[in-house]
Amino acid sequence: MGRPPKHGVDDFIDAAATIFAARGVRAVTLGAVADELGASNGSIYYRFPDRETLLRTLWSRSAERFYDDYRQVLGGNPTIADAIDSAAWIVDWCREKPARAQVLQAGSRTFDVEGAGTSSYDTEVIEREIRSVVATLADQTVATPDQIAFALIDLPLAAVRRHLQAGRALGRRESELVRGLASAILARPQAET
């Protein structure tokens, strides 16, 4: 019976994200990731046959983990309070996982080496889920669907973008700002009829 591997796929992906955040996509090579972990080249090639696979996996794992966690925070039948919490959570997630946030900020095209699809998650499903959440929340507020989508997605992304692009750490202030602005947009209840 062989011994368990010292480094799992997630370890390699975390190392790749760290390299990407510090030096960009060109620096993310199989050798650089192995060196970052102190792993053998054979162990990374066993999991990723080529750089393209590593880059695609870096993108897809980062996106999938983010959306899975976001869904849990938002919940299946969200309230306005859930929506406000999820908007602030995006900022908190980016502060707690700056390398993965850099990956998501860069977008899938950055990791799409040969023009093939880079992720196993379905963007159409996510868009459909977002439309459903917006419709659910529209029954709870006077905010328009565009305002709801803005508060849920665009507002927190705008709050983190400047910091991520400059390579600066996010503070707690940005989360508080997003929470306050999302509340101002969303926390206006429907009038009783």
Secondary structure, DSSP 4 states (H G I P E B T S, - for coil): -PPPPSS-HHHHHHHHHHHHHHH-GGG--HHHHHHHHT--HHHHHHH-SSHHHHHHHHHHHHHHHHHHHHHHHH-SS--HHHHHHHHHHHHHHHHH-HHHHHHHHH-GGGG-TTSS---SS-HHHHHHHHHHHHHHHHTT-SS-HHHHHIIIIIHHHHHHHHHHHHTPPP-HHHHHHHHHHHHHHH--PPPP-
